[in-house]
């Protein structure tokens, strides 16, 4: 078995339970990445972007982890497990990537290789550093097409885009009736935004200019 991607915590737990229930049948490790593979994730400058790699091995041995060489600058990575550390039958490592402006436009591969039972498997994800400090739906805040060209990218997890008057939806692609700005005028009913631009779930958070 090899790399799996984009699975929820429940999926990972279910797979781990299944593997542990069949202990002794696995002779090689497998791994699961929390971020989707086969695509390039656009990440913002000066903000931590994280990926979790889950290594699974159920032949009763131990597993070690190593990180891909020559990927993102090591000074911008924080790894939760040291290279070569023993992980037992199942182990998780989280890699946090915080790029700065010096690597804007660069694309990197972040990888973790799990070794057990004389065999290895590598999980990897690709990331591209945006020229912006905020990214909404894979588009930097300084790009004209961000938020469908009808709003500002504020990179808030509840409402990533601040839509212009008359537009709404998470990416400002929908028309709003009566000239409403969906993010400010009526989403307070969902516990998201009040008319003054502050989050009702977290009053300390406000969009730019609010």
N, C-alpha and C positions, 0 to 999 in steps of 0.2 A: 504494500500500500504506500501511497505517497502523500503529497501535499493536498490539503483541503483548505478552502477559504470561505470567508464571509459567513461563518456559522455563529449562532448565538451561544451564550453561556450554557443554556439548557441543552443545546445540541452537543456541545463538547462534553458535558457531564454524562449525557446518555451514551455517547461513544465510549468514554472512559469506562463506564459501568459495564458495557457490553464486552469490551476487551478484557477487563479484569475478571469477568465471569467465565471467560474462555482462556484463563491463564495457561500458558504452556504451548498454545497453538501459534502464537506470534513468534517469529524468529528475527524480525527486522522492525525497526522503529517506524513510526509514522508521525506526521505533524499537521497541525491545524493553525492557520493564521486568522486573527480576528478581523483583519482588513482584507478586502477582496483582492485576489491576484488576477493577472491577465489584464489589468488596467493600470493607468498611471494616476496616482492621487496627487492633486495639486495642493500644496501646503503653503500657509502664510509665513511671512518672516516674523521672527521674534515671538512666535507662539509654539508651544510644545505640541507635537503630533505624535501619537502613541500607537504602537502595534503590539499585540500580544501573540506570542508563539507558544503553542501547547505541544509538547513532545509526549508521545505515548509509546510504551514498551512493556509488554506483559509476559516476557519469558523468564521473569524472576531475577534478572540481572540489574546492573546499574546503567545509567545513561549519562553522557556528558554533552555539553553544549559549547559551540564555538561560533563566533560571529564573522560574517563575510568580510574579508580584507579588501581594502581599496574601494569601499563603498562611500557613504557620507563621511565627512571629516569627523574623526573620533572626538574632537573637542566639542562637537555639537550633539553627540549621542550620550545618553545615559542608559546603562544596561543594568537590569536588576540581578543578573547572575554573572559571576566572573567566568571568563573563558576556561573551559576544561573542568568546570565544577560538576560534581556528581549530583544527579537528580533523582535517582531511584527509578521506580517503574514508570512514573509519570511526573512530568515537571513542566513548569510554566516560566517563561521569561518575558519580560516586557522591555521594549526598547522605546525610548523617548527621543525624538529628533526635534531640536530647536534651531532652525537655520537663521542666519543673519543675512544682511544685504550683500555680503561678499560672494554669496553663492546663488544669487538670484538668476533664474533661468536654467540652472543646472538640474539634471535628472540623475538620481542615485537609486541604487538597489540596497535595501536593508534586508539582511538575511541572518538566519540562525540555523546552524547545522546540528542535528542531534545524532549521536553515535551510540549504538548499543549492539551487543551480540555480534560484533565484527562487521556491522552494516551501518550505513549512514543515510540520512534523508535531510534535505534542506527545504526550509520554508523561506520564501522571499516575497517582498512587495516593492514596487517601484514608486518613487515620489519625485515630483518636480517642484522646485522652489519658485513660488510666485514672486513677482516684483512688488507685490502689495503686502500690507500688514493684515489684511482681512481677505478671506476667500468665501464666496457663496456659491455652492453647487459647482465647484471646480473652476470658478472664474474669479480672477483677482478683482479687488474693489476699484482699481483704476482702469479696468477694461470697459469700453463703451457698451458692451453687450451684457454686463453684469446686471442681474435682477431684471432680465428681459429688456434692458434699456429704459426701464420705467421706474427706477428707484435707486436707493443707495444700499450698498452692502455694509451692514453693521455687525455681521458675524455673531449674532446672538442665537444660541441654540433654539430658543422658542420661536423667534421670527427673524430668520437670517437677513431678509431684505426689508428695508423701510421704503414702502411704495409711494410713488407720486400720487397726487389726488386723482381719483377716478380709476385707480388700478388696485388689484388685490391679489390674494393667493400667496403661497410661500415664496414664489419667485417673481411676483408682480406680473404674471402672464395673463391674469384674468381681469375683466372689466368689472368695476364695482358700481352699483346703482347710486344715483343721486350724488355723484361726485365724491363719494366717501374715500378716505384713505383707510383701507382695511386695518392696517397695523395700528392706527391711532384712534379711529372713531368707533369701531364696534367690536374689536377683539377683546376689549376689557370684559365683555360678557363671558369670555372663555378663560378669564383669569390671566390674560397675557399682557395687555397694554392698557394704560389709561390715556385719556386725551392729552395729558402733558408729556407723553413720551416716556414715562417711567414704567418699569415692569411691576405689575401688582403682585407677582410672586416673589420678586426681590426688589423692594423699593430703592435699594442702593444702586441698582443698575439702571442706567439711562442711555438712550441712543445719543449719538453725536448731536450736540446742539440743544438737547432737552434739559 
